[in-house]
Amino acid sequence: MDEDALAAALRSGALGGAALDVYEQELLSRESGQRFAGLDNLVRTSLIAGVSVESNQRVSKVTRENVRRVLEDAK
């Protein structure tokens, strides 16, 4: 994605809105983030697109199973 082009399209109204969860460069630097400053039609999140109740439940289940497996192997 071309972040400069996205910011320009949002500022001009060519694009009505956008939501970003990832960026050209992770972690987003202050300088890179400045291109999006003042854009009320942009929602920015911090790598949470995959977070949901269901995904948290799956992660918890896998973690429990892995811990149980390690503890059983240690016996």
C-alpha positions, 0 to 999 in steps of 0.5 A: 500500500502506498501510504502517501497516496492513501493519505492524499486520497483521504485528505482530498475526499477521493476516498471517504474513509479507511482503516489500517491495522498494518503499515508499510513499516512496523512499528509506525514511526512518528515521522511516518505517522505524521502523514495521517495526522488530523485525518478524521476519516481514518481509523488506526489500530495496533495489530488487532484485526485478528483479535476476537472472542473466538480467537482468544478462546482458541489461543487459550485452548492451545496454550492450555493443551501445550502446558498440559503436554509439557507438564505430563512429559516432565513426569 
